[in-house]
Amino acid sequence: MSDGELETYSLVELAVDRLRRDILSGRTDPGERLVEEQLTRRLGISRAPLREAMRLLAEQGLIEHIPRRGARVATLSDDDVRELYEVRDVLERHAVTSTPAAPDLTRLRAALDTIRTATATDDRLELANAHRRFHVEVVALSGNRQLTALYESILVRIQLFMAVNMRREAETARAVDGVLRHERLFTAVETGATAEILEALGAHGARTYLT
């Protein structure tokens, strides 16, 4: 790969990272138009790497391209959200029932520590990402890499939906509540009782975002 290709690739990565952060933090709302001229100025890049970044984000389900109208932050219908949660539940159940005895919890414990740190510093995007990472690590304990990758792609799309609602929750709920929920789930995983893990996942509170 030439120096010019490397430079273009790094600009694409920059644009993907910045736009993804804006979308998943709720800084840009679902359905909000993404105007190329504004984005090239704000990001300091040309149209080519921006368009490649937007193509990659569209593959992740975070951006939609509307014929003759340009691009916008993806929207999710009520049915979309319900179906995503149903798929998430199926994948979680399969992963939990497939997890071997006494798995290595190092990565899961690290994810919980990140949740605690992000809560203490009130970094909402880092907290949302840490929540997702924790759940991905629960599923990764099954050892099924393909299932884990599919599960994470579902959670990214759910996070798009949750971002605005998390801003509202932050105004009314105690920040420590999220930590406590994940600590209870960690304890259930550490105990290793499948029924307790599934019960903790079911009572985890994520479905409150459906309302």
SVG drawing of the C-alpha trace seen along z (x, -y; Angstrom):
<svg xmlns="http://www.w3.org/2000/svg" viewBox="-44 -24 48 51">
<polyline fill="none" stroke="black" stroke-width="0.4" points="0.0,0.0 1.4,-3.4 1.9,-6.4 -1.1,-8.1 -3.3,-5.1 -2.3,-4.9 -3.1,-8.6 -6.5,-8.2 -7.2,-5.1 -6.3,-7.0 -8.7,-9.8 -11.4,-7.2 -10.8,-5.8 -10.8,-9.3 -14.2,-10.1 -15.7,-6.7 -14.6,-7.3 -15.9,-10.8 -19.2,-10.1 -19.7,-6.9 -19.1,-8.7 -21.6,-11.4 -24.3,-8.9 -23.8,-6.5 -23.5,-9.3 -26.9,-10.7 -25.2,-13.9 -26.9,-13.4 -30.5,-12.2 -31.9,-9.4 -33.1,-10.7 -30.8,-13.8 -29.4,-14.6 -25.7,-14.3 -24.6,-17.1 -21.3,-16.4 -20.3,-20.0 -20.7,-20.6 -19.0,-17.3 -16.0,-17.9 -15.4,-21.3 -15.9,-20.0 -13.7,-17.0 -11.1,-18.7 -11.2,-16.0 -12.2,-15.7 -15.3,-14.0 -13.7,-10.7 -12.7,-9.5 -15.9,-10.9 -18.0,-9.0 -16.0,-5.8 -16.5,-6.3 -20.3,-6.8 -20.4,-3.6 -18.8,-1.7 -21.2,-3.2 -24.1,-2.2 -22.8,1.4 -23.0,1.2 -26.6,0.0 -25.8,-3.5 -26.3,-5.5 -29.0,-5.3 -28.6,-6.5 -31.9,-7.9 -32.3,-8.1 -32.1,-11.8 -32.0,-13.0 -28.5,-12.1 -27.5,-10.4 -29.0,-10.5 -28.5,-8.9 -30.4,-5.6 -33.8,-5.4 -35.5,-2.4 -39.2,-1.6 -40.9,-0.1 -40.9,3.2 -37.2,2.9 -36.4,2.3 -38.7,5.2 -37.1,7.6 -33.5,6.5 -34.3,7.2 -35.8,10.6 -32.6,11.6 -30.5,10.3 -32.4,12.5 -32.0,15.6 -28.3,15.1 -27.8,14.4 -29.7,17.6 -27.7,19.7 -24.4,18.3 -25.2,18.7 -26.3,22.3 -23.2,23.0 -20.6,21.5 -18.3,24.1 -17.8,24.4 -15.3,22.1 -14.6,19.7 -11.9,17.0 -13.6,13.8 -10.6,11.5 -12.1,9.6 -15.5,9.4 -14.1,8.1 -12.1,5.5 -15.3,4.4 -17.1,4.0 -14.2,1.8 -14.6,-0.4 -18.3,-0.8 -17.3,-1.9 -14.7,-4.4 -17.0,-5.8 -19.8,-6.3 -17.4,-8.1 -16.2,-10.4 -19.7,-10.9 -18.4,-10.0 -21.7,-8.9 -20.3,-7.6 -17.6,-5.6 -20.3,-4.3 -22.6,-3.2 -19.7,-1.5 -18.7,0.1 -22.2,1.5 -22.1,3.0 -18.6,4.4 -19.7,6.0 -22.6,7.8 -20.4,8.8 -17.9,10.3 -20.7,12.3 -21.6,13.8 -17.9,14.3 -17.5,16.7 -19.3,19.2 -16.2,19.4 -18.3,18.9 -16.6,16.1 -19.2,15.9 -22.0,15.7 -20.2,13.0 -19.6,10.9 -23.2,11.1 -24.3,10.3 -22.1,7.2 -23.5,5.9 -27.0,6.2 -26.0,4.3 -24.5,1.5 -27.8,0.9 -29.7,1.1 -27.2,-1.5 -28.2,-3.8 -31.8,-3.6 -30.8,-3.8 -28.5,-6.8 -31.3,-9.5 -33.1,-7.6 -29.9,-7.3 -29.6,-11.1 -33.1,-11.2 -32.4,-8.5 -29.3,-10.4 -31.6,-13.2 -33.7,-11.0 -31.9,-7.8 -29.0,-7.4 -25.7,-6.9 -24.8,-4.0 -27.9,-2.0 -26.2,-0.9 -23.1,0.2 -25.3,2.2 -27.1,3.9 -23.9,5.0 -22.4,6.1 -25.4,8.4 -25.0,9.9 -21.3,10.4 -22.0,12.2 -24.5,14.5 -21.9,15.3 -19.2,15.9 -21.6,18.3 -22.1,20.2 -25.7,21.1 -27.3,20.8 -30.8,20.1 -29.5,17.2 -27.5,15.7 -30.6,15.8 -32.7,14.3 -30.2,11.5 -30.2,10.8 -34.0,10.8 -34.2,8.3 -31.3,6.2 -33.5,3.2 -32.6,2.8 -36.2,3.3 -37.2,0.1 -35.9,-1.6 -38.7,-0.1 -41.1,-2.5"/>
</svg>
